[in-house]
Amino acid sequence: MSRYQATVLWQRPPDIAFTDGRYSRAHLWRFDGGAEVPASASPHIVPLPFSAPEAVDPEEAYVVALASCHMLFFLSIAAKRRFVVDRYGDSAEGVMETDAQGRMAVTRVVLNPRVAYAGPAPDHAAEEAMHHAAHAQCFLANSVKTAIEIRLE
């Protein structure tokens, strides 16, 4: 068993009433390795100036965490199959909408991985199989009910 810990920090400025809802949602994520990430509610949900569009919002973090998990397993699989990956990029997208129970949820995440290889590359079917295996092994994909699609060119 493994455990993961992160800290979320937010503090009300002394001159802000708070109960009127007019407070900043900007906060900080701190991770055990020392990384700190500015975070905020999404400007899609909380209007400016009460959100910080330059910060990472939880919905974006959710999408990128799924994409990152998938990539790490894909790279491992490619290495084991002796394919040399030069570059891996993914412009992942999450869709938030009303779910079947009438609640707002990130119902779908679409991964759009683009992989460049040095030397021989797998054919389309082999690369698709590698992505399928990465998805099946991804701890986060196995932990959520969000539908995760992988779109290859």
C-alpha positions in Angstrom: 0.0 0.0 0.0 1.2 3.5 -0.8 0.0 6.8 0.7 0.1 10.2 -1.0 -0.2 13.5 0.8 -0.7 17.0 -0.4 -1.6 20.2 1.4 -4.1 22.9 0.4 -3.6 26.3 1.9 -6.0 29.3 1.7 -6.3 32.3 4.0 -8.8 35.1 4.3 -7.3 38.5 4.1 -8.2 40.4 7.2 -10.1 43.1 5.3 -12.5 40.6 3.5 -15.9 39.9 5.0 -16.1 36.4 3.5 -19.8 35.7 4.3 -20.8 37.9 1.3 -19.1 35.5 -1.1 -16.8 38.2 -2.4 -13.5 36.5 -1.5 -10.7 35.2 -3.6 -10.6 31.5 -4.3 -6.9 31.6 -5.0 -5.0 29.2 -2.9 -1.8 27.0 -2.9 -1.2 23.3 -3.4 1.9 22.1 -1.6 3.3 18.6 -2.4 5.5 16.4 -0.3 8.5 16.9 -2.6 8.4 20.6 -2.1 6.6 21.7 -5.2 4.0 24.5 -4.8 1.3 25.2 -7.3 -0.9 28.3 -7.4 -4.5 27.0 -7.5 -7.9 28.6 -7.7 -11.5 27.9 -8.6 -12.1 27.8 -12.3 -13.1 31.2 -13.9 -15.8 29.1 -15.6 -17.4 28.5 -12.2 -16.3 31.5 -10.0 -16.2 34.8 -11.9 -13.2 37.2 -11.9 -11.9 38.8 -9.7 -12.8 36.0 -7.3 -10.9 33.3 -9.2 -7.3 33.4 -10.6 -7.2 32.4 -14.2 -3.4 32.1 -14.2 -3.7 29.4 -11.5 -4.5 25.7 -11.9 -8.1 24.8 -11.0 -9.1 21.4 -9.7 -10.9 20.4 -12.9 -7.7 21.1 -14.9 -5.6 19.2 -12.4 -8.0 16.3 -12.6 -7.6 16.2 -16.4 -3.9 16.6 -16.4 -3.5 13.9 -13.7 -5.3 11.4 -15.8 -3.3 12.4 -18.9 0.0 12.2 -16.9 -0.8 8.8 -15.4 -1.7 7.4 -18.9 1.6 8.8 -20.3 3.8 7.3 -17.6 2.3 3.9 -18.2 2.6 4.3 -21.9 6.3 5.2 -21.7 6.9 2.2 -19.5 5.2 -0.1 -21.9 7.0 1.4 -25.0 10.3 0.9 -23.3 9.6 -2.7 -22.4 8.6 -3.3 -26.0 11.9 -1.7 -27.1 10.3 1.4 -28.8 12.4 4.5 -28.2 10.0 7.4 -27.5 11.5 10.9 -28.3 8.5 13.0 -27.4 5.1 12.5 -26.0 2.5 15.2 -26.0 -1.1 15.3 -25.1 -3.7 18.1 -25.2 -6.2 16.4 -23.0 -9.7 17.8 -22.5 -12.2 17.3 -19.8 -15.9 17.8 -20.3 -18.0 19.0 -17.3 -21.8 18.6 -17.7 -24.8 17.3 -15.8 -24.5 13.6 -15.1 -27.3 11.0 -15.0 -28.1 12.0 -11.4 -28.5 15.6 -12.3 -25.2 16.7 -10.7 -22.4 18.6 -12.3 -19.4 16.3 -13.0 -16.4 15.8 -15.2 -18.2 13.1 -17.2 -15.5 12.6 -19.9 -11.9 13.1 -20.4 -10.4 12.8 -23.9 -6.8 12.1 -24.3 -5.1 13.1 -27.5 -1.6 11.6 -27.3 0.9 12.3 -30.0 4.1 10.2 -29.8 7.3 10.6 -31.8 9.7 7.7 -31.9 13.4 7.4 -32.6 14.0 4.6 -35.0 11.3 2.0 -35.6 7.8 3.0 -34.5 5.0 0.6 -33.8 2.3 0.3 -36.4 -1.1 1.9 -35.7 -2.6 -1.3 -34.2 0.4 -1.9 -32.0 0.4 1.7 -30.7 -3.3 1.5 -30.1 -2.8 -1.7 -28.1 0.0 0.0 -26.0 -2.4 2.9 -25.2 -5.1 0.4 -24.3 -2.7 -1.4 -21.9 -1.6 2.0 -20.5 -5.2 2.9 -19.8 -5.9 -0.5 -18.1 -2.8 -0.1 -15.9 -3.3 3.6 -15.0 -4.1 3.8 -11.3 -6.1 7.0 -11.7 -8.2 5.7 -14.6 -8.9 2.7 -12.4 -10.0 5.0 -9.6 -12.6 7.1 -11.3 -16.0 6.8 -12.9 -15.3 9.4 -15.6 -15.3 8.0 -19.1 -11.8 8.3 -20.5 -11.3 8.2 -24.3 -8.0 8.0 -26.1 -7.9 9.5 -29.6 -5.1 8.7 -31.9 -4.5 10.1 -35.4 
